[in-house]
Amino acid sequence: MKIPERSALVQVPRIGNFIYIIKPADTEIIEGKVLSEPPSLEMLQFGVEGDITLIPRFDSFGGRPCAAFCNEYGIMLNLRPNHLAQMCWEQCVGQFITTDQLLGNVVVIAADPAFLGEM
């Protein structure tokens, strides 16, 4: 089953590099913070509140290339489901994801491909 198109789900500026933190209680995407340089590992860990793991195939956010991260131990830590981030991920994949679930905070870096390559 294909997921419906949700083009209005996220609005990301077309120019610049931004970091977004999507929290489990969020019902809409808040404005991103401008990044002048790639975030450090510590910044990403702070955002997800622990060890990070790259979310596979979460590669577009608001029509911009992105990299997305979540807490590697979300299940073991019993973190809350992140429904908004899950919807964004499913939009990237193009179908509902029933084999995995995003838990806890999700950090998304929406940026130019060169900037993402520096991470």
C-alpha positions as CSV (number, residue, x, y, z in Angstrom):
1,M,0.0,0.0,0.0
2,K,1.4,3.4,-1.0
3,I,1.4,6.3,1.4
4,P,-0.6,9.4,0.3
5,E,1.5,12.4,-0.8
6,R,2.0,14.9,2.0
7,S,3.9,17.7,0.2
8,A,2.6,20.3,2.7
9,L,3.9,18.3,5.7
10,V,7.2,20.2,5.8
11,Q,8.2,23.6,4.6
12,V,12.0,24.0,4.4
13,P,13.8,27.1,2.9
14,R,15.3,26.3,-0.5
15,I,18.6,28.0,0.4
16,G,20.8,27.4,3.4
17,N,21.5,24.5,5.8
18,F,19.1,23.8,8.7
19,I,18.8,21.5,11.7
20,Y,15.4,20.3,13.0
21,I,14.6,18.4,16.1
22,I,11.3,16.5,15.9
23,K,10.0,15.5,19.3
24,P,7.5,12.8,20.0
25,A,4.8,15.2,21.2
26,D,5.2,17.5,18.2
27,T,2.2,17.8,15.8
28,E,3.9,20.1,13.4
29,I,7.4,20.9,12.3
30,I,8.9,23.9,14.0
31,E,11.2,26.3,12.3
32,G,14.7,24.9,11.8
33,K,17.9,26.5,13.1
34,V,20.5,27.7,10.6
35,L,23.7,25.8,10.5
36,S,26.9,27.5,9.4
37,E,28.9,24.3,9.7
38,P,28.1,20.5,10.0
39,P,26.9,19.6,13.5
40,S,29.3,17.8,15.8
41,L,28.6,14.3,17.0
42,E,27.9,15.8,20.5
43,M,25.3,18.1,19.0
44,L,23.5,15.2,17.3
45,Q,23.7,13.1,20.5
46,F,22.3,16.0,22.5
47,G,19.4,16.3,20.0
48,V,18.4,12.6,20.2
49,E,19.3,12.4,23.9
50,G,21.8,9.5,23.5
51,D,23.8,7.5,20.9
52,I,22.8,8.2,17.3
53,T,22.0,6.0,14.4
54,L,21.3,7.2,10.8
55,I,17.7,6.5,9.7
56,P,17.9,4.6,6.4
57,R,16.1,6.1,3.4
58,F,15.1,9.2,5.3
59,D,16.9,11.3,2.6
60,S,14.4,14.1,1.8
61,F,12.8,16.7,4.0
62,G,10.6,19.4,2.6
63,G,11.9,18.8,-0.8
64,R,15.6,19.2,0.3
65,P,18.2,16.5,0.7
66,C,18.7,15.5,4.3
67,A,20.3,13.2,6.8
68,A,18.1,12.1,9.8
69,F,19.2,10.5,13.1
70,C,17.4,8.9,16.0
71,N,18.5,7.3,19.3
72,E,20.1,4.0,18.6
73,Y,18.7,2.5,21.8
74,G,15.1,3.9,21.6
75,I,13.5,0.5,22.1
76,M,15.6,-0.5,25.1
77,L,15.1,3.0,26.6
78,N,11.3,2.7,26.1
79,L,11.2,6.0,24.3
80,R,7.9,7.3,23.1
81,P,6.8,6.8,19.4
82,N,7.5,9.8,17.2
83,H,4.5,9.9,14.9
84,L,5.3,13.1,13.0
85,A,8.9,11.9,12.2
86,Q,7.5,8.5,11.2
87,M,5.1,10.2,8.7
88,C,8.1,12.2,7.2
89,W,10.1,9.0,6.9
90,E,7.3,7.1,5.3
91,Q,6.9,9.9,2.8
92,C,10.5,9.5,1.8
93,V,10.1,5.7,1.4
94,G,6.8,6.1,-0.4
95,Q,4.9,3.6,1.7
96,F,3.9,2.8,5.2
97,I,6.7,1.3,7.3
98,T,5.4,-1.5,9.5
99,T,8.7,-3.2,10.3
100,D,10.3,-0.3,12.2
101,Q,9.2,2.7,14.3
102,L,10.9,5.9,15.1
103,L,11.1,6.5,18.9
104,G,12.2,9.6,20.8
105,N,13.6,12.7,19.3
106,V,14.6,12.7,15.6
107,V,17.3,15.1,14.3
108,V,17.0,16.1,10.7
109,I,19.7,18.0,8.8
110,A,18.2,19.5,5.6
111,A,21.0,21.0,3.6
112,D,22.9,21.3,0.3
113,P,24.4,18.0,-0.9
114,A,28.0,19.3,-0.4
115,F,27.2,20.3,3.2
116,L,25.8,16.8,3.9
117,G,28.9,15.3,2.3
118,E,31.0,17.0,5.0
119,M,29.2,15.3,7.8
